[in-house]
């Protein structure tokens, strides 16, 4: 079986999980297989302030060194996380963000790290223009929309943002197999009978 057949199988399973409401399992499959990127989920994590979750999901698909678009998306999420930490007065946490997470930008654009350090070292970070008129939810919404636009044009994500048009879904295949007048139906019926007898009493 070639890789395209494997990918199609994974896409069918992912689509099925999504339809059935197994969202956490679907996200795990997406991260591990990298056959599809759930852009709405990623943006929702930003809007909800779950930056670490958003970054973990994104990191399965791309890294800052891939291209400027990936670097820009990663930077925007980390910058927002840093700004919120400073706005909330969590200077120690903000400093740790810069020390642990901004070093990856040093080879791409050293100014990014330098500006983050200067921001953390300010006596009153809230006097910085980015924080003077800061509105948490508006900023999250703006960043979420900006990163969605960048990801849509990023070649790393080409072909990974939407499910293909399936000739048949996994649910449809299951329904087709669950017919008692054919060989597949007999297999399914035997499985169902066995499953019911051992685990569904």
N, CA, C and O atoms as a DFTB+ gen file, in Angstrom:
804 C
 N C O
     1  1       0.853      -1.201       0.000
     2  2       0.000       0.000       0.000
     3  2       0.882       1.242       0.000
     4  3       1.783       1.352       0.832
     5  1       0.641       2.189      -0.924
     6  2       1.487       3.373      -1.007
     7  2       1.086       4.402       0.047
     8  3       0.080       4.260       0.743
     9  1       1.927       5.462       0.138
    10  2       1.715       6.459       1.194
    11  2       0.400       7.205       0.999
    12  3      -0.247       7.576       1.978
    13  1      -0.012       7.432      -0.268
    14  2      -1.266       8.145      -0.495
    15  2      -2.454       7.343       0.005
    16  3      -3.424       7.910       0.508
    17  1      -2.380       6.011      -0.132
    18  2      -3.447       5.156       0.395
    19  2      -3.468       5.201       1.918
    20  3      -4.531       5.242       2.538
    21  1      -2.276       5.193       2.510
    22  2      -2.195       5.315       3.972
    23  2      -2.782       6.639       4.442
    24  3      -3.531       6.691       5.418
    25  1      -2.428       7.715       3.730
    26  2      -2.945       9.037       4.100
    27  2      -4.461       9.088       3.982
    28  3      -5.134       9.667       4.835
    29  1      -4.997       8.485       2.932
    30  2      -6.450       8.477       2.753
    31  2      -7.117       7.736       3.897
    32  3      -8.152       8.167       4.405
    33  1      -6.524       6.622       4.303
    34  2      -7.079       5.873       5.431
    35  2      -7.070       6.693       6.709
    36  3      -8.036       6.678       7.471
    37  1      -5.972       7.411       6.942
    38  2      -5.872       8.255       8.129
    39  2      -6.870       9.411       8.077
    40  3      -7.453       9.784       9.095
    41  1      -7.061       9.968       6.895
    42  2      -8.030      11.051       6.739
    43  2      -9.456      10.561       6.994
    44  3     -10.259      11.258       7.615
    45  1      -9.760       9.367       6.514
    46  2     -11.084       8.787       6.761
    47  2     -11.314       8.586       8.254
    48  3     -12.394       8.876       8.769
    49  1     -10.289       8.088       8.945
    50  2     -10.416       7.864      10.387
    51  2     -10.559       9.192      11.122
    52  3     -11.400       9.330      12.010
    53  1      -9.730      10.172      10.747
    54  2      -9.796      11.488      11.382
    55  2     -11.173      12.120      11.195
    56  3     -11.749      12.669      12.135
    57  1     -11.688      12.037       9.980
    58  2     -13.012      12.594       9.674
    59  2     -14.093      11.897      10.496
    60  3     -15.011      12.537      11.010
    61  1     -13.971      10.593      10.608
    62  2     -14.930       9.805      11.389
    63  2     -14.896      10.207      12.862
    64  3     -15.940      10.401      13.484
    65  1     -13.702      10.327      13.408
    66  2     -13.561      10.720      14.814
    67  2     -14.168      12.093      15.053
    68  3     -14.847      12.315      16.055
    69  1     -13.922      13.011      14.130
    70  2     -14.463      14.362      14.251
    71  2     -15.990      14.334      14.225
    72  3     -16.645      14.987      15.037
    73  1     -16.553      13.569      13.282
    74  2     -18.011      13.483      13.176
    75  2     -18.647      12.866      14.414
    76  3     -19.741      13.256      14.820
    77  1     -17.950      11.897      15.010
    78  2     -18.507      11.195      16.166
    79  2     -18.266      11.936      17.473
    80  3     -18.756      11.513      18.521
    81  1     -17.519      13.035      17.429
    82  2     -17.302      13.832      18.627
    83  2     -16.128      13.407      19.473
    84  3     -16.015      13.826      20.625
    85  1     -15.235      12.570      18.919
    86  2     -14.042      12.155      19.658
    87  2     -12.925      13.158      19.370
    88  3     -11.929      12.828      18.724
    89  1     -13.106      14.384      19.856
    90  2     -12.245      15.491      19.450
    91  2     -10.810      15.347      19.946
    92  3      -9.876      15.617      19.190
    93  1     -10.612      14.932      21.185
    94  2      -9.246      14.790      21.695
    95  2      -8.494      13.706      20.938
    96  3      -7.311      13.860      20.635
    97  1      -9.180      12.614      20.633
    98  2      -8.558      11.535      19.864
    99  2      -8.228      12.016      18.459
   100  3      -7.175      11.689      17.912
   101  1      -9.143      12.802      17.874
   102  2      -8.891      13.356      16.538
   103  2      -7.666      14.261      16.544
   104  3      -6.846      14.204      15.627
   105  1      -7.536      15.107      17.585
   106  2      -6.387      16.010      17.659
   107  2      -5.081      15.206      17.795
   108  3      -4.064      15.556      17.196
   109  1      -5.124      14.136      18.580
   110  2      -3.931      13.297      18.733
   111  2      -3.534      12.675      17.403
   112  3      -2.357      12.668      17.042
   113  1      -4.519      12.150      16.671
   114  2      -4.239      11.555      15.365
   115  2      -3.677      12.596      14.402
   116  3      -2.756      12.303      13.639
   117  1      -4.225      13.809      14.435
   118  2      -3.736      14.873      13.564
   119  2      -2.282      15.202      13.864
   120  3      -1.473      15.351      12.948
   121  1      -1.946      15.316      15.148
   122  2      -0.560      15.625      15.522
   123  2       0.390      14.510      15.101
   124  3       1.482      14.779      14.601
   125  1      -0.017      13.277      15.299
   126  2       0.887      12.155      15.036
   127  2       1.015      11.843      13.549
   128  3       2.089      11.463      13.083
   129  1      -0.080      12.001      12.801
   130  2      -0.050      11.652      11.380
   131  2       0.341      12.831      10.498
   132  3       0.942      12.651       9.439
   133  1      -0.001      14.039      10.940
   134  2       0.256      15.275      10.198
   135  2      -0.388      15.272       8.803
   136  3       0.112      15.920       7.883
   137  1      -1.491      14.544       8.656
   138  2      -2.164      14.526       7.359
   139  2      -3.171      15.661       7.227
   140  3      -3.549      16.033       6.117
   141  1      -3.607      16.213       8.362
   142  2      -4.536      17.329       8.314
   143  2      -4.333      18.221       9.530
   144  3      -4.097      17.743      10.640
   145  1      -4.431      19.529       9.299
   146  2      -4.252      20.520      10.361
   147  2      -5.591      21.193      10.603
   148  3      -6.173      21.773       9.686
   149  1      -6.083      21.118      11.837
   150  2      -7.386      21.698      12.175
   151  2      -7.192      23.170      12.521
   152  3      -6.888      23.523      13.660
   153  1      -7.370      24.007      11.529
   154  2      -7.110      25.440      11.687
   155  2      -8.072      26.092      12.669
   156  3      -7.674      26.962      13.444
   157  1      -9.326      25.681      12.642
   158  2     -10.308      26.253      13.567
   159  2      -9.959      25.910      15.011
   160  3     -10.096      26.748      15.902
   161  1      -9.507      24.681      15.239
   162  2      -9.100      24.285      16.592
   163  2      -7.904      25.112      17.054
   164  3      -7.890      25.617      18.176
   165  1      -6.913      25.248      16.195
   166  2      -5.720      26.017      16.547
   167  2      -6.085      27.447      16.918
   168  3      -5.626      27.968      17.934
   169  1      -6.916      28.084      16.087
   170  2      -7.326      29.466      16.354
   171  2      -8.139      29.564      17.640
   172  3      -8.024      30.545      18.374
   173  1      -8.953      28.557      17.915
   174  2      -9.783      28.589      19.127
   175  2      -8.931      28.542      20.391
   176  3      -9.286      29.143      21.405
   177  1      -7.800      27.826      20.332
   178  2      -6.914      27.765      21.495
   179  2      -6.287      29.129      21.775
   180  3      -6.064      29.491      22.931
   181  1      -6.008      29.872      20.724
   182  2      -5.474      31.226      20.891
   183  2      -6.541      32.134      21.489
   184  3      -6.265      32.882      22.427
   185  1      -7.746      32.073      20.957
   186  2      -8.832      32.917      21.469
   187  2      -9.135      32.628      22.935
   188  3      -9.551      33.520      23.674
   189  1      -8.928      31.384      23.354
   190  2      -9.202      30.994      24.736
   191  2      -7.990      31.187      25.650
   192  3      -8.070      30.920      26.849
   193  1      -6.874      31.647      25.091
   194  2      -5.675      31.877      25.892
   195  2      -4.912      30.619      26.240
   196  3      -4.090      30.629      27.157
   197  1      -5.169      29.534      25.525
   198  2      -4.464      28.270      25.768
   199  2      -3.263      28.200      24.830
   200  3      -3.211      27.386      23.909
   201  1      -2.303      29.081      25.095
   202  2      -1.184      29.260      24.177
   203  2      -0.269      28.046      24.103
   204  3       0.193      27.686      23.020
   205  1      -0.002      27.411      25.240
   206  2       0.865      26.234      25.229
   207  2       0.240      25.105      24.424
   208  3       0.939      24.401      23.695
   209  1      -1.072      24.927      24.551
   210  2      -1.766      23.892      23.785
   211  2      -1.699      24.208      22.292
   212  3      -1.465      23.320      21.473
   213  1      -1.906      25.473      21.947
   214  2      -1.829      25.890      20.545
   215  2      -0.428      25.646      19.984
   216  3      -0.279      25.154      18.866
   217  1       0.587      25.989      20.759
   218  2       1.965      25.819      20.297
   219  2       2.328      24.344      20.165
   220  3       3.029      23.962      19.227
   221  1       1.865      23.522      21.082
   222  2       2.146      22.088      21.009
   223  2       1.534      21.487      19.741
   224  3       2.162      20.684      19.051
   225  1       0.299      21.892      19.452
   226  2      -0.372      21.383      18.249
   227  2       0.376      21.835      16.992
   228  3       0.636      21.034      16.094
   229  1       0.716      23.119      16.938
   230  2       1.414      23.665      15.772
   231  2       2.781      23.016      15.570
   232  3       3.191      22.767      14.436
   233  1       3.480      22.744      16.662
   234  2       4.847      22.218      16.575
   235  2       4.922      20.840      15.920
   236  3       5.987      20.433      15.457
   237  1       3.797      20.119      15.877
   238  2       3.786      18.822      15.212
   239  2       3.872      18.978      13.693
   240  3       4.239      18.040      12.985
   241  1       3.528      20.184      13.194
   242  2       3.461      20.397      11.752
   243  2       4.585      21.267      11.205
   244  3       4.980      21.110      10.049
   245  1       5.103      22.178      12.015
   246  2       6.114      23.099      11.491
   247  2       6.951      23.668      12.621
   248  3       6.596      23.559      13.795
   249  1       8.065      24.277      12.249
   250  2       8.944      24.942      13.212
   251  2       9.395      26.270      12.617
   252  3       9.244      26.513      11.419
   253  1       9.949      27.121      13.468
   254  2      10.286      28.482      13.048
   255  2      11.283      28.519      11.902
   256  3      11.265      29.452      11.098
   257  1      12.150      27.521      11.814
   258  2      13.188      27.525      10.776
   259  2      12.678      27.055       9.413
   260  3      13.426      27.090       8.436
   261  1      11.421      26.617       9.329
   262  2      10.900      26.114       8.049
   263  2      10.787      27.227       7.012
   264  3      11.279      27.084       5.892
   265  1      10.148      28.323       7.376
   266  2      10.050      29.479       6.488
   267  2       9.568      30.678       7.317
   268  3       9.231      30.531       8.492
   269  1       9.539      31.851       6.703
   270  2       9.201      33.060       7.459
   271  2       7.753      33.042       7.930
   272  3       7.427      33.649       8.950
   273  1       6.888      32.358       7.203
   274  2       5.482      32.316       7.599
   275  2       5.292      31.495       8.873
   276  3       4.548      31.892       9.769
   277  1       5.967      30.352       8.948
   278  2       5.909      29.553      10.165
   279  2       6.505      30.325      11.337
   280  3       5.951      30.326      12.436
   281  1       7.638      30.984      11.093
   282  2       8.282      31.774      12.141
   283  2       7.359      32.889      12.625
   284  3       7.294      33.171      13.821
   285  1       6.653      33.516      11.702
   286  2       5.744      34.615      12.059
   287  2       4.592      34.125      12.931
   288  3       4.240      34.776      13.915
   289  1       4.013      33.002      12.584
   290  2       2.907      32.449      13.375
   291  2       3.378      32.103      14.789
   292  3       2.720      32.449      15.770
   293  1       4.511      31.423      14.884
   294  2       5.042      31.037      16.197
   295  2       5.355      32.279      17.024
   296  3       5.060      32.332      18.218
   297  1       5.957      33.280      16.375
   298  2       6.283      34.519      17.084
   299  2       5.037      35.227      17.599
   300  3       5.021      35.689      18.740
   301  1       4.002      35.319      16.787
   302  2       2.790      36.023      17.202
   303  2       2.150      35.374      18.426
   304  3       1.666      36.070      19.319
   305  1       2.148      34.055      18.468
   306  2       1.566      33.362      19.625
   307  2       2.416      33.599      20.865
   308  3       1.884      33.870      21.942
   309  1       3.735      33.499      20.720
   310  2       4.624      33.701      21.869
   311  2       4.612      35.158      22.330
   312  3       4.673      35.430      23.529
   313  1       4.533      36.083      21.393
   314  2       4.466      37.486      21.763
   315  2       3.201      37.777      22.569
   316  3       3.248      38.495      23.567
   317  1       2.072      37.218      22.134
   318  2       0.824      37.416      22.862
   319  2       0.900      36.819      24.259
   320  3       0.426      37.412      25.227
   321  1       1.500      35.639      24.352
   322  2       1.667      35.009      25.666
   323  2       2.531      35.883      26.574
   324  3       2.243      36.025      27.762
   325  1       3.585      36.466      26.013
   326  2       4.469      37.338      26.783
   327  2       3.747      38.606      27.227
   328  3       3.863      39.014      28.383
   329  1       3.008      39.226      26.320
   330  2       2.293      40.465      26.639
   331  2       1.267      40.231      27.739
   332  3       1.139      41.045      28.654
   333  1       0.536      39.124      27.654
   334  2      -0.465      38.836      28.683
   335  2       0.189      38.600      30.041
   336  3      -0.342      39.017      31.071
   337  1       1.337      37.933      30.044
   338  2       2.044      37.689      31.307
   339  2       2.462      39.018      31.938
   340  3       2.311      39.207      33.145
   341  1       2.981      39.925      31.136
   342  2       3.395      41.226      31.655
   343  2       2.203      42.066      32.093
   344  3       2.259      42.747      33.117
   345  1       1.140      42.017      31.325
   346  2      -0.070      42.762      31.673
   347  2      -0.640      42.286      33.002
   348  3      -1.183      43.078      33.772
   349  1      -0.512      40.987      33.266
   350  2      -1.009      40.407      34.523
   351  2      -0.018      40.557      35.671
   352  3      -0.281      40.115      36.790
   353  1       1.136      41.188      35.386
   354  2       2.130      41.420      36.431
   355  2       2.989      40.215      36.752
   356  3       3.636      40.182      37.798
   357  1       3.010      39.227      35.876
   358  2       3.798      38.002      36.120
   359  2       5.180      38.154      35.481
   360  3       5.490      37.494      34.490
   361  1       5.990      39.016      36.050
   362  2       7.290      39.318      35.442
   363  2       8.205      38.097      35.403
   364  3       8.896      37.874      34.409
   365  1       8.217      37.309      36.466
   366  2       9.074      36.117      36.495
   367  2       8.693      35.140      35.392
   368  3       9.556      34.583      34.714
   369  1       7.388      34.941      35.221
   370  2       6.918      34.052      34.154
   371  2       7.268      34.626      32.788
   372  3       7.677      33.891      31.890
   373  1       7.110      35.926      32.629
   374  2       7.447      36.576      31.364
   375  2       8.927      36.408      31.040
   376  3       9.304      36.159      29.895
   377  1       9.761      36.551      32.077
   378  2      11.198      36.383      31.861
   379  2      11.522      34.958      31.434
   380  3      12.369      34.742      30.568
   381  1      10.848      33.989      32.039
   382  2      11.094      32.591      31.664
   383  2      10.638      32.311      30.230
   384  3      11.250      31.501      29.533
   385  1       9.578      32.971      29.790
   386  2       9.120      32.812      28.405
   387  2      10.211      33.271      27.442
   388  3      10.523      32.590      26.465
   389  1      10.785      34.442      27.736
   390  2      11.845      34.974      26.873
   391  2      13.060      34.048      26.873
   392  3      13.609      33.732      25.818
   393  1      13.469      33.622      28.053
   394  2      14.684      32.801      28.170
   395  2      14.519      31.426      27.523
   396  3      15.453      30.906      26.914
   397  1      13.320      30.837      27.659
   398  2      13.119      29.466      27.163
   399  2      12.601      29.404      25.732
   400  3      12.878      28.445      25.011
   401  1      11.848      30.424      25.318
   402  2      11.096      30.281      24.079
   403  2      11.478      31.249      22.969
   404  3      11.131      31.017      21.811
   405  1      12.182      32.324      23.292
   406  2      12.520      33.297      22.264
   407  2      13.900      33.066      21.655
   408  3      14.256      33.710      20.668
   409  1      14.673      32.160      22.231
   410  2      16.019      31.913      21.705
   411  2      15.981      31.357      20.282
   412  3      16.925      31.546      19.515
   413  1      14.884      30.667      19.927
   414  2      14.789      30.083      18.583
   415  2      14.760      31.156      17.490
   416  3      15.011      30.865      16.320
   417  1      14.453      32.395      17.880
   418  2      14.386      33.468      16.881
   419  2      15.724      34.171      16.679
   420  3      15.849      35.013      15.789
   421  1      16.728      33.837      17.494
   422  2      17.997      34.556      17.436
   423  2      18.692      34.409      16.092
   424  3      19.303      35.358      15.600
   425  1      18.602      33.219      15.492
   426  2      19.247      33.012      14.192
   427  2      18.374      33.518      13.039
   428  3      18.860      33.699      11.923
   429  1      17.090      33.746      13.313
   430  2      16.173      34.228      12.279
   431  2      16.157      35.745      12.243
   432  3      16.310      36.361      11.188
   433  1      15.968      36.339      13.425
   434  2      15.962      37.803      13.563
   435  2      16.301      38.143      15.010
   436  3      15.425      38.119      15.874
   437  1      17.571      38.460      15.281
   438  2      17.991      38.736      16.663
   439  2      17.213      39.862      17.325
   440  3      17.122      39.911      18.552
   441  1      16.650      40.769      16.533
   442  2      15.904      41.897      17.110
   443  2      14.684      41.423      17.900
   444  3      14.268      42.076      18.857
   445  1      14.116      40.288      17.496
   446  2      12.926      39.775      18.184
   447  2      13.244      39.485      19.634
   448  3      12.514      39.901      20.534
   449  1      14.334      38.770      19.862
   450  2      14.723      38.437      21.223
   451  2      15.139      39.687      21.992
   452  3      14.790      39.843      23.162
   453  1      15.884      40.579      21.336
   454  2      16.338      41.811      22.003
   455  2      15.154      42.660      22.461
   456  3      15.154      43.186      23.574
   457  1      14.151      42.789      21.603
   458  2      12.978      43.591      21.961
   459  2      12.190      42.956      23.094
   460  3      11.656      43.657      23.953
   461  1      12.116      41.613      23.098
   462  2      11.410      40.912      24.180
   463  2      12.130      41.116      25.510
   464  3      11.492      41.320      26.543
   465  1      13.453      41.061      25.480
   466  2      14.242      41.275      26.698
   467  2      14.041      42.690      27.231
   468  3      13.849      42.884      28.431
   469  1      14.084      43.671      26.342
   470  2      13.889      45.066      26.754
   471  2      12.503      45.272      27.366
   472  3      12.350      46.001      28.346
   473  1      11.511      44.633      26.786
   474  2      10.149      44.752      27.294
   475  2      10.045      44.193      28.709
   476  3       9.430      44.808      29.580
   477  1      10.642      43.033      28.935
   478  2      10.600      42.406      30.264
   479  2      11.361      43.239      31.287
   480  3      10.982      43.289      32.457
   481  1      12.438      43.895      30.847
   482  2      13.284      44.653      31.764
   483  2      12.763      46.059      32.057
   484  3      13.331      46.760      32.894
   485  1      11.705      46.478      31.389
   486  2      11.135      47.802      31.662
   487  2      10.637      47.884      33.095
   488  3      10.093      46.918      33.631
   489  1      10.826      49.043      33.711
   490  2      10.357      49.237      35.079
   491  2       8.837      49.127      35.150
   492  3       8.283      48.552      36.087
   493  1       8.185      49.683      34.155
   494  2       6.725      49.616      34.093
   495  2       6.318      49.149      32.692
   496  3       6.064      49.982      31.823
   497  1       6.251      47.821      32.455
   498  2       5.923      47.314      31.119
   499  2       4.593      47.825      30.586
   500  3       4.411      47.922      29.372
   501  1       3.653      48.156      31.482
   502  2       2.338      48.619      31.019
   503  2       2.410      49.994      30.349
   504  3       1.445      50.434      29.722
   505  1       3.542      50.664      30.482
   506  2       3.705      51.952      29.799
   507  2       4.104      51.764      28.336
   508  3       4.111      52.725      27.566
   509  1       4.437      50.532      27.952
   510  2       4.796      50.248      26.565
   511  2       3.548      50.403      25.692
   512  3       2.452      50.042      26.120
   513  1       3.701      50.939      24.469
   514  2       2.537      51.159      23.596
   515  2       1.660      49.917      23.395
   516  3       0.443      50.038      23.258
   517  1       2.272      48.720      23.376
   518  2       1.496      47.505      23.171
   519  2       0.581      47.184      24.342
   520  3      -0.417      46.482      24.182
   521  1       0.923      47.701      25.530
   522  2       0.147      47.372      26.722
   523  2      -0.705      48.529      27.233
   524  3      -1.564      48.340      28.095
   525  1      -0.467      49.732      26.701
   526  2      -1.208      50.891      27.200
   527  2      -2.709      50.756      26.979
   528  3      -3.506      51.052      27.870
   529  1      -3.086      50.311      25.794
   530  2      -4.512      50.158      25.470
   531  2      -4.848      48.684      25.231
   532  3      -5.660      48.341      24.372
   533  1      -4.200      47.835      26.014
   534  2      -4.362      46.399      25.814
   535  2      -5.763      45.943      26.206
   536  3      -6.267      46.271      27.280
   537  1      -6.380      45.173      25.298
   538  2      -7.668      44.533      25.585
   539  2      -7.499      43.056      25.241
   540  3      -7.344      42.689      24.076
   541  1      -7.531      42.233      26.255
   542  2      -7.161      40.829      26.121
   543  2      -7.916      40.113      24.996
   544  3      -7.302      39.529      24.103
   545  1      -9.239      40.162      25.047
   546  2     -10.013      39.385      24.089
   547  2      -9.875      39.919      22.670
   548  3      -9.831      39.146      21.713
   549  1      -9.807      41.237      22.534
   550  2      -9.636      41.818      21.205
   551  2      -8.299      41.418      20.599
   552  3      -8.211      41.111      19.410
   553  1      -7.251      41.426      21.433
   554  2      -5.930      41.047      20.960
   555  2      -5.889      39.576      20.556
   556  3      -5.303      39.217      19.535
   557  1      -6.510      38.740      21.360
   558  2      -6.555      37.315      21.019
   559  2      -7.276      37.082      19.696
   560  3      -6.831      36.293      18.862
   561  1      -8.388      37.774      19.518
   562  2      -9.149      37.639      18.273
   563  2      -8.314      38.093      17.084
   564  3      -8.301      37.438      16.042
   565  1      -7.613      39.222      17.244
   566  2      -6.811      39.755      16.149
   567  2      -5.692      38.792      15.767
   568  3      -5.464      38.529      14.586
   569  1      -4.990      38.265      16.783
   570  2      -3.895      37.329      16.522
   571  2      -4.428      36.049      15.886
   572  3      -3.827      35.527      14.947
   573  1      -5.547      35.541      16.388
   574  2      -6.129      34.313      15.841
   575  2      -6.440      34.478      14.357
   576  3      -6.169      33.578      13.563
   577  1      -7.006      35.618      13.980
   578  2      -7.345      35.854      12.578
   579  2      -6.086      36.036      11.730
   580  3      -6.025      35.573      10.591
   581  1      -5.084      36.713      12.294
   582  2      -3.850      36.927      11.530
   583  2      -3.138      35.611      11.255
   584  3      -2.701      35.366      10.130
   585  1      -3.016      34.757      12.275
   586  2      -2.303      33.494      12.064
   587  2      -3.073      32.576      11.113
   588  3      -2.460      31.818      10.360
   589  1      -4.401      32.635      11.137
   590  2      -5.186      31.841      10.189
   591  2      -4.870      32.251       8.754
   592  3      -4.717      31.403       7.875
   593  1      -4.773      33.563       8.527
   594  2      -4.448      34.050       7.198
   595  2      -3.067      33.615       6.747
   596  3      -2.880      33.234       5.591
   597  1      -2.104      33.667       7.644
   598  2      -0.729      33.266       7.298
   599  2      -0.666      31.785       7.005
   600  3      -0.045      31.377       6.024
   601  1      -1.299      30.967       7.839
   602  2      -1.256      29.520       7.660
   603  2      -1.896      29.112       6.336
   604  3      -1.425      28.184       5.679
   605  1      -2.956      29.793       5.948
   606  2      -3.634      29.458       4.679
   607  2      -2.710      29.651       3.472
   608  3      -2.872      28.975       2.456
   609  1      -1.745      30.567       3.577
   610  2      -0.829      30.816       2.451
   611  2       0.509      30.098       2.614
   612  3       1.339      30.130       1.705
   613  1       0.725      29.462       3.739
   614  2       1.994      28.780       4.011
   615  2       2.040      27.447       3.269
   616  3       1.185      26.592       3.497
   617  1       3.024      27.250       2.381
   618  2       3.098      25.991       1.620
   619  2       3.253      24.750       2.496
   620  3       2.925      23.646       2.060
   621  1       3.740      24.913       3.708
   622  2       3.852      23.777       4.634
   623  2       2.491      23.126       4.850
   624  3       2.402      21.916       5.062
   625  1       1.432      23.932       4.796
   626  2       0.090      23.435       5.107
   627  2      -0.750      23.177       3.857
   628  3      -1.951      22.923       3.950
   629  1      -0.117      23.243       2.700
   630  2      -0.869      23.021       1.459
   631  2      -1.459      21.606       1.445
   632  3      -0.749      20.621       1.649
   633  1      -2.749      21.528       1.204
   634  2      -3.427      20.236       1.153
   635  2      -3.754      19.641       2.504
   636  3      -4.236      18.512       2.583
   637  1      -3.494      20.396       3.587
   638  2      -3.708      19.858       4.931
   639  2      -4.775      20.607       5.729
   640  3      -4.992      20.309       6.903
   641  1      -5.433      21.567       5.105
   642  2      -6.366      22.407       5.852
   643  2      -7.825      21.995       5.682
   644  3      -8.686      22.448       6.437
   645  1      -8.110      21.151       4.711
   646  2      -9.471      20.690       4.501
   647  2      -9.451      19.217       4.134
   648  3      -8.511      18.733       3.505
   649  1     -10.496      18.514       4.533
   650  2     -10.631      17.124       4.114
   651  2     -10.907      17.079       2.615
   652  3     -11.593      17.950       2.080
   653  1     -10.374      16.069       1.942
   654  2     -10.720      15.921       0.520
   655  2     -12.185      15.511       0.377
   656  3     -12.843      15.168       1.360
   657  1     -12.681      15.550      -0.843
   658  2     -14.036      15.080      -1.097
   659  2     -14.002      13.557      -1.160
   660  3     -13.503      12.976      -2.124
   661  1     -14.533      12.925      -0.129
   662  2     -14.514      11.467      -0.071
   663  2     -15.610      10.887      -0.961
   664  3     -16.741      11.373      -0.962
   665  1     -15.268       9.843      -1.719
   666  2     -16.291       9.111      -2.449
   667  2     -17.201       8.374      -1.474
   668  3     -18.392       8.190      -1.724
   669  1     -16.617       7.962      -0.366
   670  2     -17.384       7.281       0.674
   671  2     -16.684       7.537       2.004
   672  3     -15.454       7.526       2.068
   673  1     -17.454       7.768       3.065
   674  2     -16.879       8.004       4.383
   675  2     -16.727       6.694       5.134
   676  3     -17.300       5.674       4.750
   677  1     -15.955       6.731       6.198
   678  2     -15.775       5.538       7.016
   679  2     -17.108       5.092       7.621
   680  3     -17.391       3.897       7.700
   681  1     -17.919       6.055       8.043
   682  2     -19.234       5.710       8.589
   683  2     -20.082       5.008       7.536
   684  3     -20.806       4.062       7.846
   685  1     -19.992       5.472       6.289
   686  2     -20.741       4.844       5.211
   687  2     -20.252       3.424       4.961
   688  3     -21.054       2.522       4.717
   689  1     -18.934       3.224       5.023
   690  2     -18.385       1.877       4.853
   691  2     -18.881       0.943       5.945
   692  3     -19.213      -0.214       5.686
   693  1     -18.928       1.459       7.177
   694  2     -19.429       0.650       8.292
   695  2     -20.890       0.302       8.068
   696  3     -21.308      -0.835       8.283
   697  1     -21.658       1.285       7.637
   698  2     -23.080       1.040       7.379
   699  2     -23.277       0.026       6.256
   700  3     -24.162      -0.828       6.326
   701  1     -22.438       0.129       5.214
   702  2     -22.538      -0.798       4.084
   703  2     -22.179      -2.216       4.503
   704  3     -22.767      -3.186       4.025
   705  1     -21.191      -2.324       5.416
   706  2     -20.753      -3.648       5.853
   707  2     -21.754      -4.302       6.790
   708  3     -21.789      -5.524       6.930
   709  1     -22.564      -3.472       7.426
   710  2     -23.506      -3.991       8.423
   711  2     -24.801      -4.466       7.753
   712  3     -25.903      -4.085       8.149
   713  1     -24.639      -5.292       6.750
   714  2     -25.768      -5.899       6.035
   715  2     -25.637      -7.409       6.177
   716  3     -24.581      -7.967       5.882
   717  1     -26.663      -8.055       6.612
   718  2     -26.544      -9.472       6.987
   719  2     -26.611     -10.436       5.813
   720  3     -26.451     -11.639       6.015
   721  1     -26.843      -9.954       4.586
   722  2     -26.989     -10.889       3.468
   723  2     -25.740     -10.974       2.594
   724  3     -25.826     -11.372       1.432
   725  1     -24.599     -10.609       3.133
   726  2     -23.365     -10.708       2.371
   727  2     -22.226     -11.168       3.251
   728  3     -22.373     -11.196       4.473
   729  1     -21.074     -11.536       2.660
   730  2     -19.937     -12.032       3.460
   731  2     -19.417     -11.007       4.453
   732  3     -19.076     -11.362       5.581
   733  1     -19.349      -9.725       4.050
   734  2     -18.914      -8.699       4.995
   735  2     -19.910      -8.555       6.128
   736  3     -19.540      -8.392       7.290
   737  1     -21.178      -8.619       5.767
   738  2     -22.214      -8.508       6.785
   739  2     -22.137      -9.615       7.811
   740  3     -22.369      -9.389       8.998
   741  1     -21.809     -10.821       7.353
   742  2     -21.689     -11.946       8.294
   743  2     -20.531     -11.720       9.256
   744  3     -20.627     -12.030      10.443
   745  1     -19.426     -11.174       8.727
   746  2     -18.272     -10.885       9.587
   747  2     -18.640      -9.844      10.628
   748  3     -18.328      -9.998      11.809
   749  1     -19.309      -8.773      10.185
   750  2     -19.718      -7.720      11.102
   751  2     -20.695      -8.252      12.139
   752  3     -20.597      -7.927      13.323
   753  1     -21.635      -9.070      11.686
   754  2     -22.620      -9.623      12.618
   755  2     -21.958     -10.500      13.660
   756  3     -22.299     -10.431      14.840
   757  1     -20.995     -11.339      13.227
   758  2     -20.274     -12.185      14.169
   759  2     -19.502     -11.341      15.173
   760  3     -19.476     -11.644      16.366
   761  1     -18.860     -10.256      14.668
   762  2     -18.120      -9.366      15.552
   763  2     -19.054      -8.704      16.559
   764  3     -18.766      -8.659      17.755
   765  1     -20.169      -8.194      16.062
   766  2     -21.127      -7.538      16.950
   767  2     -21.653      -8.489      18.008
   768  3     -21.771      -8.120      19.176
   769  1     -21.973      -9.724      17.600
   770  2     -22.475     -10.711      18.558
   771  2     -21.432     -11.016      19.619
   772  3     -21.744     -11.107      20.806
   773  1     -20.188     -11.172      19.178
   774  2     -19.093     -11.459      20.115
   775  2     -18.872     -10.272      21.057
   776  3     -18.711     -10.442      22.265
   777  1     -18.867      -9.058      20.472
   778  2     -18.650      -7.846      21.251
   779  2     -19.760      -7.673      22.285
   780  3     -19.492      -7.340      23.439
   781  1     -20.992      -7.895      21.874
   782  2     -22.120      -7.740      22.790
   783  2     -22.071      -8.753      23.917
   784  3     -22.454      -8.456      25.049
   785  1     -21.593      -9.963      23.600
   786  2     -21.600     -11.022      24.613
   787  2     -20.540     -10.812      25.694
   788  3     -20.704     -11.263      26.828
   789  1     -19.433     -10.113      25.330
   790  2     -18.349      -9.997      26.311
   791  2     -18.288      -8.624      26.971
   792  3     -17.707      -8.478      28.046
   793  1     -18.889      -7.607      26.329
   794  2     -18.679      -6.281      26.917
   795  2     -19.877      -5.390      27.022
   796  3     -19.772      -4.268      27.517
   797  1     -20.993      -5.847      26.579
   798  2     -22.154      -4.961      26.554
   799  2     -23.344      -5.517      27.321
   800  3     -24.478      -5.089      27.108
   801  1     -23.088      -6.474      28.218
   802  2     -24.177      -7.070      28.987
   803  2     -24.663      -6.097      30.057
   804  3     -25.581      -6.417      30.812
